[in-house]
Amino acid sequence: MLKAVFFDLDGTLLPMDEERFVKIYFKFLYEHIKHRGYFEENKFYQDIFTGVKLMMKNDGSKTNEDVFWEFFKNEYGDKVLEDIPLFEEFYINQFKQTKVACEENPLAKDIVSFVKNNNLHCVLSTNPIFPRVGTITRMSFIDLVEDDFDYITAYENSSYAKPNPMYFKTLLDKFELKPDEVILFGNNTKEDFECARQAGIKCYLVGNHIIGNMSDFDIIDMKDIIPTIQSYL
């Protein structure tokens, strides 16, 4: 019996050109923060990537937020912790500039409402490598808000990340769910499909922004999400 639906955000509910998104994101983040002493632009970009990789390898012993900022503190010293509010300000404001790399999805609100109206747990299982405020900003690009979901994974509340199957197993435990009581909609063959499969969760790949070898997977359109959920009810 279906009890929950998990949704990826970037590339799934929020269609996007990921390469363009990252370029715009880093450009505006660096412009916002460089006056605080981050004068080596290439090093800053590389450190962001390294921090993300460390979060994706997190073993569950601390939050992803702690993993990221401990690494940044080692690179830039204790002063970096004073800059955290400045980073958060970026994700609330300048981060909105990345919307130009994203597409509209007029079906997103109806899809999420359908899940909630059928008394299913509705979880935004976006890879928790962003602060919550950054995820909420990206959600706003497709007119979604916090209350649309029962739970949103972010780096503050997560100690694992995709493609570690413990990320999904932790969500199952949180909601006291069995794997066969959940379906996931994602766009990444490794971080969504393979990761979910290792946790026993059925995954459907959605849309026109699939990451990975598409030839090995069945892909559905956005308009097929509600009928797919209905087939489990």
Backbone as CSV, one residue per row, in Angstrom:
resi,resn,N_x,N_y,N_z,CA_x,CA_y,CA_z,C_x,C_y,C_z
1,MET,0.843,-1.205,0.000,0.000,0.000,0.000,0.875,1.250,0.000
2,LEU,0.603,2.160,-0.897,1.395,3.379,-0.998,1.087,4.312,0.162
3,LYS,2.149,4.778,0.827,1.979,5.697,1.946,2.740,7.007,1.772
4,ALA,3.697,7.035,0.844,4.519,8.240,0.698,5.041,8.380,-0.727
5,VAL,5.220,9.632,-1.116,5.844,9.939,-2.405,7.004,10.891,-2.150
6,PHE,8.162,10.515,-2.670,9.352,11.351,-2.558,9.614,12.018,-3.912
7,PHE,10.009,13.279,-3.858,10.311,14.017,-5.086,11.711,14.617,-5.017
8,ASP,12.477,14.408,-6.070,13.688,15.193,-6.260,13.263,16.577,-6.746
9,LEU,14.141,17.567,-6.562,13.809,18.929,-6.994,14.541,19.298,-8.287
10,ASP,15.850,19.491,-8.219,16.609,20.000,-9.361,16.603,19.010,-10.512
11,GLY,16.069,19.449,-11.646,16.000,18.594,-12.818,14.753,17.736,-12.869
12,THR,13.993,17.687,-11.774,12.769,16.888,-11.731,11.573,17.830,-11.608
13,LEU,11.135,18.137,-10.389,10.052,19.115,-10.254,10.460,20.476,-10.810
14,LEU,11.752,20.787,-10.667,12.289,22.038,-11.204,13.198,21.717,-12.385
15,PRO,12.668,21.730,-13.606,13.512,21.459,-14.777,14.584,22.540,-14.905
16,MET,15.813,22.112,-15.167,16.881,23.098,-15.263,18.022,22.600,-16.131
17,ASP,18.757,23.563,-16.670,20.031,23.299,-17.329,21.064,23.354,-16.217
18,GLU,21.473,22.197,-15.713,22.300,22.156,-14.507,23.649,22.847,-14.704
19,GLU,24.263,22.663,-15.866,25.563,23.288,-16.113,25.449,24.809,-16.083
20,ARG,24.419,25.341,-16.724,24.211,26.792,-16.713,23.869,27.279,-15.313
21,PHE,23.050,26.501,-14.613,22.673,26.839,-13.242,23.905,27.000,-12.353
22,VAL,24.821,26.035,-12.425,26.017,26.066,-11.578,26.882,27.280,-11.902
23,LYS,27.040,27.590,-13.182,27.861,28.738,-13.574,27.288,30.041,-13.015
24,ILE,25.979,30.207,-13.145,25.335,31.428,-12.643,25.407,31.478,-11.125
25,TYR,25.137,30.363,-10.494,25.174,30.249,-9.036,26.531,30.663,-8.490
26,PHE,27.597,30.077,-9.015,28.932,30.382,-8.515,29.322,31.827,-8.801
27,LYS,28.948,32.331,-9.962,29.289,33.713,-10.317,28.711,34.682,-9.306
28,PHE,27.426,34.559,-9.008,26.786,35.498,-8.093,27.195,35.267,-6.642
29,LEU,27.448,34.004,-6.267,27.909,33.733,-4.907,29.272,34.378,-4.677
30,TYR,30.168,34.219,-5.632,31.506,34.785,-5.455,31.451,36.308,-5.405
31,GLU,30.651,36.921,-6.257,30.521,38.382,-6.243,29.990,38.866,-4.896
32,HIS,29.125,38.084,-4.301,28.500,38.464,-3.032,29.462,38.352,-1.860
33,ILE,30.412,37.404,-1.946,31.211,37.053,-0.771,32.672,37.451,-0.864
34,LYS,33.166,37.811,-2.046,34.609,37.974,-2.239,35.212,39.086,-1.386
35,HIS,34.419,40.087,-1.038,34.956,41.208,-0.249,35.349,40.785,1.161
36,ARG,34.953,39.560,1.553,35.279,39.072,2.888,36.631,38.343,2.908
37,GLY,37.396,38.488,1.823,38.734,37.927,1.820,38.915,36.702,0.957
38,TYR,37.873,36.336,0.202,37.972,35.171,-0.686,38.493,35.645,-2.042
39,PHE,39.770,35.992,-2.069,40.313,36.679,-3.234,40.765,35.727,-4.346
40,GLU,40.939,34.453,-4.031,41.350,33.501,-5.059,40.102,32.801,-5.605
41,GLU,39.617,33.316,-6.725,38.332,32.856,-7.258,38.333,31.365,-7.581
42,ASN,39.345,30.894,-8.248,39.386,29.473,-8.618,39.451,28.573,-7.394
43,LYS,40.204,29.018,-6.378,40.267,28.233,-5.140,38.898,28.194,-4.468
44,PHE,38.204,29.328,-4.461,36.872,29.382,-3.853,35.939,28.381,-4.526
45,TYR,35.925,28.370,-5.865,35.071,27.427,-6.586,35.447,25.986,-6.240
46,GLN,36.748,25.708,-6.232,37.190,24.354,-5.940,36.831,23.943,-4.516
47,ASP,36.899,24.891,-3.590,36.545,24.581,-2.206,35.051,24.299,-2.058
48,ILE,34.225,25.003,-2.823,32.787,24.700,-2.802,32.571,23.267,-3.284
49,PHE,33.207,22.908,-4.402,33.074,21.547,-4.927,33.556,20.515,-3.916
50,THR,34.678,20.798,-3.269,35.210,19.854,-2.283,34.259,19.711,-1.108
51,GLY,33.698,20.841,-0.647,32.733,20.786,0.444,31.523,19.948,0.088
52,VAL,31.054,20.069,-1.148,29.913,19.267,-1.610,30.277,17.787,-1.629
53,LYS,31.464,17.467,-2.141,31.891,16.071,-2.188,31.983,15.468,-0.790
54,LEU,32.456,16.261,0.166,32.561,15.766,1.538,31.178,15.496,2.123
55,MET,30.213,16.362,1.817,28.845,16.120,2.285,28.283,14.844,1.674
56,MET,28.586,14.615,0.393,28.074,13.416,-0.281,28.712,12.142,0.267
57,LYS,29.866,12.292,0.927,30.539,11.140,1.537,30.301,11.057,3.044
58,ASN,29.462,11.926,3.567,29.216,11.967,5.012,28.792,10.588,5.527
59,ASP,29.362,10.201,6.659,29.098,8.869,7.216,28.001,8.859,8.263
60,GLY,27.316,9.990,8.427,26.217,10.039,9.380,26.606,10.486,10.766
61,SER,27.876,10.770,10.990,28.348,11.121,12.329,28.073,12.577,12.692
62,LYS,27.773,13.406,11.692,27.456,14.815,11.923,26.576,15.298,10.784
63,THR,26.001,16.469,10.918,25.148,16.972,9.846,25.993,17.381,8.640
64,ASN,25.360,17.422,7.489,26.056,17.892,6.291,26.498,19.340,6.465
65,GLU,25.704,20.121,7.164,26.075,21.508,7.441,27.400,21.571,8.196
66,ASP,27.535,20.752,9.225,28.778,20.742,10.005,29.958,20.285,9.162
67,VAL,29.734,19.286,8.315,30.812,18.788,7.449,31.311,19.906,6.548
68,PHE,30.378,20.624,5.937,30.757,21.685,5.002,31.523,22.792,5.697
69,TRP,31.006,23.293,6.822,31.637,24.453,7.453,32.918,24.091,8.200
70,GLU,33.033,22.868,8.660,34.306,22.440,9.255,35.406,22.443,8.197
71,PHE,35.065,22.002,6.990,36.048,22.042,5.908,36.409,23.492,5.570
72,PHE,35.407,24.363,5.443,35.682,25.760,5.102,36.491,26.444,6.204
73,LYS,36.221,26.086,7.451,36.984,26.673,8.548,38.448,26.244,8.477
74,ASN,38.678,25.003,8.092,40.058,24.537,7.943,40.782,25.262,6.818
75,GLU,40.034,25.655,5.792,40.636,26.324,4.642,40.844,27.816,4.882
76,TYR,39.920,28.459,5.597,39.932,29.919,5.698,40.034,30.452,7.124
77,GLY,40.026,29.570,8.093,40.134,30.003,9.478,38.786,30.263,10.123
78,ASP,38.820,30.560,11.420,37.589,30.736,12.194,36.713,31.861,11.670
79,LYS,37.309,32.840,10.979,36.537,33.987,10.509,35.415,33.569,9.572
80,VAL,35.583,32.405,8.915,34.571,31.987,7.952,33.222,31.763,8.629
81,LEU,33.235,31.384,9.904,31.980,31.150,10.615,31.193,32.444,10.788
82,GLU,31.899,33.577,10.820,31.220,34.872,10.894,30.516,35.213,9.586
83,ASP,30.902,34.528,8.510,30.340,34.814,7.191,29.096,33.985,6.882
84,ILE,28.752,33.044,7.737,27.600,32.183,7.458,26.327,32.992,7.220
85,PRO,26.029,34.018,8.022,24.823,34.820,7.731,24.877,35.493,6.359
86,LEU,26.079,35.834,5.900,26.222,36.456,4.581,25.905,35.441,3.482
87,PHE,26.328,34.204,3.667,25.979,33.145,2.721,24.464,32.933,2.718
88,GLU,23.850,32.896,3.890,22.408,32.684,3.973,21.647,33.820,3.305
89,GLU,22.146,35.035,3.469,21.538,36.195,2.805,21.578,36.011,1.289
90,PHE,22.688,35.490,0.790,22.807,35.222,-0.642,21.714,34.274,-1.111
91,TYR,21.501,33.182,-0.377,20.533,32.178,-0.801,19.103,32.698,-0.766
92,ILE,18.848,33.700,0.036,17.520,34.307,0.090,17.322,35.306,-1.039
93,ASN,18.374,36.004,-1.435,18.252,37.113,-2.381,18.929,36.837,-3.725
94,GLN,20.236,37.008,-3.827,20.925,36.910,-5.112,20.772,35.546,-5.785
95,PHE,20.566,34.527,-4.997,20.397,33.173,-5.540,19.229,33.095,-6.522
96,LYS,18.301,34.024,-6.397,17.145,34.052,-7.300,17.552,34.268,-8.751
97,GLN,18.777,34.783,-8.957,19.262,35.012,-10.316,19.399,33.697,-11.091
98,THR,19.517,32.592,-10.394,19.671,31.300,-11.082,18.387,30.849,-11.767
99,LYS,17.309,31.529,-11.529,16.033,31.140,-12.142,16.115,31.139,-13.664
100,VAL,17.004,31.968,-14.235,17.111,32.037,-15.694,17.603,30.717,-16.288
101,ALA,18.209,29.864,-15.465,18.680,28.557,-15.942,17.625,27.474,-15.738
102,CYS,16.467,27.867,-15.230,15.401,26.915,-14.920,14.205,27.134,-15.845
103,GLU,13.358,26.123,-15.923,12.167,26.190,-16.747,10.921,26.223,-15.864
104,GLU,9.844,26.698,-16.440,8.564,26.668,-15.738,8.078,25.220,-15.624
105,ASN,7.329,24.944,-14.586,6.660,23.654,-14.467,5.277,23.885,-13.880
106,PRO,4.310,24.208,-14.729,2.959,24.509,-14.240,2.264,23.318,-13.592
107,LEU,2.825,22.114,-13.772,2.209,20.920,-13.190,2.674,20.641,-11.768
108,ALA,3.751,21.285,-11.340,4.360,20.953,-10.046,3.368,21.102,-8.899
109,LYS,2.685,22.231,-8.852,1.762,22.489,-7.739,0.637,21.452,-7.706
110,ASP,0.095,21.115,-8.876,-0.995,20.141,-8.928,-0.514,18.755,-8.509
111,ILE,0.702,18.401,-8.904,1.241,17.092,-8.545,1.385,16.965,-7.031
112,VAL,1.978,17.966,-6.420,2.188,17.936,-4.969,0.849,17.971,-4.231
113,SER,-0.089,18.776,-4.718,-1.421,18.855,-4.093,-2.133,17.510,-4.184
114,PHE,-1.963,16.814,-5.295,-2.591,15.497,-5.461,-2.087,14.533,-4.395
115,VAL,-0.799,14.560,-4.149,-0.222,13.679,-3.128,-0.808,13.997,-1.759
116,LYS,-0.814,15.277,-1.405,-1.333,15.681,-0.088,-2.825,15.365,0.040
117,ASN,-3.583,15.594,-1.032,-5.037,15.357,-0.998,-5.390,13.884,-0.853
118,ASN,-4.436,13.017,-1.161,-4.657,11.582,-1.002,-4.038,11.054,0.289
119,ASN,-3.739,11.997,1.193,-3.252,11.646,2.538,-1.983,10.806,2.520
120,LEU,-1.113,11.111,1.560,0.184,10.465,1.479,1.251,11.414,2.014
121,HIS,2.291,10.866,2.617,3.420,11.706,3.002,4.054,12.267,1.734
122,CYS,4.290,13.551,1.728,4.880,14.222,0.570,6.234,14.787,0.993
123,VAL,7.300,14.210,0.458,8.660,14.544,0.901,9.472,15.089,-0.270
124,LEU,10.111,16.225,-0.040,11.030,16.764,-1.035,12.410,16.194,-0.725
125,SER,12.760,15.156,-1.449,14.019,14.450,-1.191,15.110,14.969,-2.128
126,THR,15.290,16.280,-2.099,16.375,16.904,-2.844,17.691,16.634,-2.137
127,ASN,18.765,16.469,-2.904,20.049,16.161,-2.278,20.404,17.253,-1.270
128,PRO,20.610,16.907,0.001,20.761,17.910,1.063,22.156,18.505,1.150
129,ILE,22.529,19.179,0.068,23.836,19.835,0.016,23.684,21.353,-0.024
130,PHE,22.437,21.832,0.066,22.133,23.258,0.151,21.537,23.556,1.523
131,PRO,21.699,24.790,2.012,20.954,25.191,3.208,19.464,25.258,2.883
132,ARG,18.660,25.130,3.905,17.207,25.113,3.710,16.720,26.348,2.951
133,VAL,17.287,27.519,3.279,16.817,28.745,2.617,17.085,28.690,1.118
134,GLY,18.183,28.044,0.702,18.476,27.919,-0.716,17.486,27.009,-1.419
135,THR,17.073,25.951,-0.746,16.085,25.042,-1.313,14.735,25.731,-1.436
136,ILE,14.358,26.492,-0.427,13.079,27.211,-0.476,13.075,28.226,-1.610
137,THR,14.206,28.885,-1.836,14.294,29.826,-2.958,14.082,29.097,-4.281
138,ARG,14.729,27.947,-4.477,14.561,27.203,-5.728,13.141,26.692,-5.873
139,MET,12.522,26.289,-4.786,11.130,25.849,-4.838,10.220,26.971,-5.342
140,SER,10.550,28.198,-4.969,9.696,29.326,-5.350,9.676,29.539,-6.857
141,PHE,10.683,29.036,-7.565,10.723,29.188,-9.021,9.550,28.479,-9.689
142,ILE,8.986,27.470,-9.012,7.839,26.740,-9.560,6.643,26.857,-8.611
143,ASP,6.624,27.967,-7.861,5.472,28.320,-7.012,5.193,27.302,-5.913
144,LEU,6.223,26.648,-5.417,6.072,25.753,-4.273,6.578,26.440,-3.018
145,VAL,5.971,26.096,-1.871,6.340,26.678,-0.585,6.572,25.551,0.419
146,GLU,7.122,25.921,1.571,7.434,24.925,2.597,6.248,24.049,2.959
147,ASP,5.080,24.646,3.111,3.908,23.905,3.563,3.389,22.905,2.547
148,ASP,3.918,22.936,1.330,3.504,21.952,0.333,4.051,20.559,0.657
149,PHE,5.048,20.493,1.532,5.694,19.222,1.834,5.644,18.932,3.331
150,ASP,5.608,17.650,3.647,5.681,17.231,5.045,7.109,17.313,5.568
151,TYR,8.063,17.217,4.639,9.470,17.237,5.050,10.321,17.622,3.848
152,ILE,11.323,18.423,4.110,12.261,18.863,3.079,13.669,18.567,3.583
153,THR,14.425,17.803,2.842,15.799,17.535,3.277,16.702,18.706,2.886
154,ALA,17.562,19.092,3.804,18.506,20.185,3.600,19.777,19.839,4.372
155,TYR,20.821,20.644,4.215,22.063,20.237,4.872,22.004,20.365,6.380
156,GLU,21.046,21.157,6.898,20.919,21.292,8.352,20.332,20.051,9.021
157,ASN,19.433,19.341,8.324,18.716,18.236,8.969,19.120,16.864,8.443
158,SER,20.205,16.805,7.680,20.612,15.540,7.061,22.065,15.219,7.384
159,SER,22.326,13.934,7.581,23.689,13.474,7.863,24.194,12.511,6.800
160,TYR,23.405,12.341,5.763,23.806,11.580,4.589,23.371,12.370,3.362
161,ALA,23.859,11.958,2.195,23.447,12.583,0.941,23.446,11.519,-0.142
162,LYS,22.737,11.762,-1.203,22.786,10.879,-2.363,24.196,10.942,-2.962
163,PRO,24.740,9.821,-3.439,24.066,8.546,-3.729,24.186,7.493,-2.623
164,ASN,24.426,7.888,-1.404,24.474,6.940,-0.298,23.052,6.457,0.012
165,PRO,22.762,5.162,-0.097,21.407,4.676,0.170,20.940,4.944,1.590
166,MET,21.874,5.241,2.503,21.466,5.587,3.861,20.645,6.871,3.887
167,TYR,20.823,7.710,2.884,19.992,8.919,2.786,18.513,8.533,2.730
168,PHE,18.177,7.592,1.858,16.778,7.172,1.742,16.357,6.290,2.916
169,LYS,17.260,5.461,3.417,16.905,4.611,4.549,16.574,5.456,5.775
170,THR,17.264,6.592,5.923,16.971,7.490,7.044,15.571,8.085,6.909
171,LEU,15.181,8.418,5.681,13.831,8.941,5.461,12.776,7.876,5.743
172,LEU,13.060,6.649,5.339,12.123,5.561,5.642,11.944,5.420,7.147
173,ASP,13.030,5.463,7.884,12.954,5.324,9.340,12.194,6.498,9.955
174,LYS,12.433,7.676,9.452,11.792,8.864,10.026,10.275,8.752,9.967
175,PHE,9.755,8.232,8.848,8.310,8.145,8.670,7.770,6.742,8.922
176,GLU,8.633,5.863,9.438,8.250,4.484,9.761,7.625,3.812,8.546
177,LEU,8.343,3.906,7.435,7.868,3.370,6.167,8.672,2.149,5.760
178,LYS,8.005,1.240,5.052,8.693,0.143,4.390,9.017,0.605,2.963
179,PRO,10.083,0.083,2.376,10.455,0.533,1.028,9.339,0.406,-0.002
180,ASP,8.544,-0.659,0.089,7.492,-0.851,-0.918,6.270,0.035,-0.677
181,GLU,6.339,0.887,0.340,5.261,1.848,0.600,5.587,3.229,0.038
182,VAL,6.686,3.319,-0.710,7.181,4.598,-1.208,7.495,4.507,-2.696
183,ILE,7.231,5.590,-3.418,7.768,5.730,-4.764,8.487,7.077,-4.835
184,LEU,9.516,7.109,-5.671,10.337,8.297,-5.845,10.295,8.738,-7.296
185,PHE,10.237,10.056,-7.506,10.362,10.620,-8.838,11.631,11.458,-8.868
186,GLY,12.544,11.114,-9.779,13.819,11.807,-9.856,14.286,11.954,-11.289
187,ASN,15.528,12.413,-11.448,16.064,12.592,-12.804,17.502,12.104,-12.952
188,ASN,18.067,11.548,-11.891,19.466,11.145,-11.925,19.558,9.623,-11.773
189,THR,20.180,8.975,-12.758,20.213,7.514,-12.744,20.982,6.945,-11.558
190,LYS,21.973,7.688,-11.068,22.776,7.226,-9.935,22.221,7.724,-8.614
191,GLU,22.038,9.048,-8.507,21.669,9.641,-7.227,20.209,9.410,-6.866
192,ASP,19.366,9.164,-7.860,17.967,8.853,-7.580,17.696,7.368,-7.789
193,PHE,17.763,6.910,-9.033,17.332,5.542,-9.342,18.161,4.490,-8.616
194,GLU,19.478,4.496,-8.829,20.312,3.453,-8.234,20.337,3.548,-6.713
195,CYS,20.408,4.763,-6.222,20.444,4.975,-4.775,19.157,4.474,-4.122
196,ALA,18.016,4.836,-4.721,16.724,4.402,-4.180,16.579,2.888,-4.276
197,ARG,17.032,2.314,-5.379,16.916,0.866,-5.554,17.682,0.120,-4.470
198,GLN,18.849,0.650,-4.094,19.615,0.009,-3.018,18.884,0.073,-1.682
199,ALA,18.005,1.064,-1.544,17.200,1.174,-0.326,15.871,0.442,-0.467
200,GLY,15.629,-0.160,-1.637,14.404,-0.919,-1.860,13.243,-0.096,-2.358
201,ILE,13.483,1.151,-2.756,12.428,2.072,-3.169,12.309,2.091,-4.689
202,LYS,11.075,2.060,-5.187,10.823,2.156,-6.617,10.998,3.602,-7.071
203,CYS,11.752,3.789,-8.177,11.995,5.143,-8.689,11.576,5.238,-10.144
204,TYR,10.968,6.373,-10.482,10.660,6.706,-11.866,11.494,7.920,-12.261
205,LEU,12.151,7.838,-13.419,12.893,8.973,-13.940,11.956,9.829,-14.782
206,VAL,12.066,11.149,-14.592,11.064,12.067,-15.146,11.711,13.161,-15.983
207,GLY,11.076,13.487,-17.109,11.364,14.733,-17.804,12.465,14.706,-18.833
208,ASN,12.943,15.911,-19.151,13.900,16.105,-20.233,15.312,16.437,-19.745
209,HIS,15.548,16.284,-18.445,16.862,16.629,-17.899,17.447,15.450,-17.127
210,ILE,17.392,14.284,-17.745,17.917,13.085,-17.114,19.443,13.140,-17.101
211,ILE,20.026,12.816,-15.969,21.481,12.750,-15.825,21.878,11.281,-15.740
212,GLY,22.756,10.852,-16.654,23.174,9.461,-16.705,22.822,8.851,-18.045
213,ASN,23.067,7.574,-18.186,22.802,6.851,-19.429,21.314,6.533,-19.534
214,MET,20.621,7.279,-20.371,19.171,7.147,-20.467,18.730,5.856,-21.138
215,SER,19.603,5.211,-21.877,19.204,4.038,-22.660,18.815,2.851,-21.785
216,ASP,19.256,2.863,-20.546,19.005,1.720,-19.668,17.773,1.891,-18.784
217,PHE,17.039,2.982,-18.965,15.945,3.275,-18.036,14.684,3.705,-18.777
218,ASP,13.556,3.403,-18.181,12.287,3.909,-18.686,12.066,5.305,-18.117
219,ILE,11.667,6.225,-18.972,11.487,7.619,-18.566,10.042,8.028,-18.817
220,ILE,9.451,8.714,-17.851,8.075,9.188,-18.009,8.071,10.706,-18.122
221,ASP,6.970,11.244,-18.640,6.790,12.687,-18.735,6.213,13.226,-17.427
222,MET,6.352,14.529,-17.241,5.786,15.165,-16.051,4.287,14.901,-15.931
223,LYS,3.599,14.904,-17.055,2.148,14.703,-17.046,1.768,13.286,-16.622
224,ASP,2.742,12.379,-16.612,2.462,10.989,-16.235,2.606,10.734,-14.743
225,ILE,3.068,11.729,-13.988,3.323,11.494,-12.563,2.027,11.181,-11.814
226,ILE,1.001,12.000,-11.982,-0.249,11.750,-11.250,-0.861,10.406,-11.637
227,PRO,-0.982,10.073,-12.928,-1.495,8.734,-13.264,-0.654,7.602,-12.686
228,THR,0.660,7.814,-12.616,1.532,6.780,-12.027,1.217,6.602,-10.555
229,ILE,1.057,7.701,-9.843,0.707,7.616,-8.412,-0.658,6.941,-8.266
230,GLN,-1.607,7.315,-9.112,-2.955,6.723,-9.045,-2.914,5.218,-9.197
231,SER,-1.986,4.728,-10.005,-1.916,3.280,-10.248,-1.511,2.511,-8.989
232,TYR,-0.995,3.203,-7.982,-0.596,2.561,-6.725,-1.662,2.684,-5.639
233,LEU,-2.678,3.480,-5.894,-3.691,3.728,-4.861,-4.768,2.659,-4.856
